[in-house]
Amino acid sequence: MSYFSLAQRVSEASAVDPKVLAGLYGLIVRVPLVGAVYRQMVDGVLQLGVTRGDILDLGTGPGHVAIQIGQQRPHLRIVGLDLAAHMVRQATRNAARTSLDGRGLWPQADAHHLPFGDGSLDLVISTFALHHWSEPLQILNEIARVLRPGGCYYIADLCRQPSLAQRLFAYASIPAISLPFGSYLGYGGYYESLRAGYTVAEAEALLARSNLPRGLVAPRSTWFVPILTISSQNPSEKVRSNGLSRPDPTEAATKNQGSDQAQTASQGRA
């Protein structure tokens, strides 16, 4: 398969971003286009309507998304978990410079084996980490295990279905050394992260196989970054029949029964 093909998913060379990138993230998120992507992630989480309780951010990196959510939801307790010790240290420093008032914890742990009890969390989120997970179904089931009844989840990651402009932007990001060697410093850059992403159909299949409650898989792209989200349904939002939601058999049966009754009544009047 060609290096430039996105037809099949190709895992990244490393499960974590290299240490050198941890310090750069603080500069990267200040770029307006990048900042807009992260604001979109924060807004998506806030729209779920969880305002109190405990939130877990898987693959928190430097903690930017979790910190922003904590600042806007002062009654949430934040846990930002990452596999990389250097990311945990960066998140801890970033949180100390904000107004979280001790509401943040930043443990180093593996998302495949979450160190939390069953039904102990109100909200679990993850941004741009799904493509790193070696066993994504195991992690989705871990999320289902630790969520309280009625708890919410929001997972956002790169979508391996870019537009032409998004594809060209990804190609332009390829360092020359990536072409002969495939990765550098154990990290292949943005393009190889995109190759490791999932399509909407692949994400739907993961969600369907998991123990998570019914949710939605939807494209949420910015103009230059293709993104998909796997998330709980907003309780105030009606189920959209766009092919991206998991159907509720009970709801469908009730709807069909109502239609049959209406048709019978109509025939009786005739």
Number of C-alpha atoms within 10 A of each C-alpha: 7 6 12 13 10 21 12 13 18 17 17 24 18 13 16 18 20 15 13 10 15 19 13 11 14 14 9 13 16 11 10 9 14 14 13 14 18 16 16 15 24 20 13 17 25 15 11 20 13 18 18 13 15 20 27 25 24 27 27 27 30 27 27 21 22 26 25 17 21 24 15 13 18 15 14 21 20 25 23 28 27 26 19 21 16 20 26 25 19 20 26 18 13 15 24 13 9 13 12 20 12 11 17 22 16 24 19 17 18 16 20 17 11 16 13 13 11 14 15 16 23 22 27 22 24 24 22 19 20 21 25 20 19 13 12 18 18 16 20 21 16 21 30 22 19 21 25 17 13 11 22 27 25 22 23 24 26 27 26 23 20 21 14 10 12 17 19 12 16 22 14 11 12 17 15 10 11 16 13 8 9 18 19 14 12 14 19 23 19 18 21 26 24 27 25 23 30 24 21 20 13 15 21 21 13 17 24 16 12 19 16 20 18 15 23 23 25 21 19 19 19 14 13 18 23 21 26 24 24 24 25 22 21 15 11 9 8 8 16 12 9 9 12 18 21 17 15 10 9 9 10 11 11 11 11 12 12 12 12 12 11 12 11 12 11 10 9 8 6 6
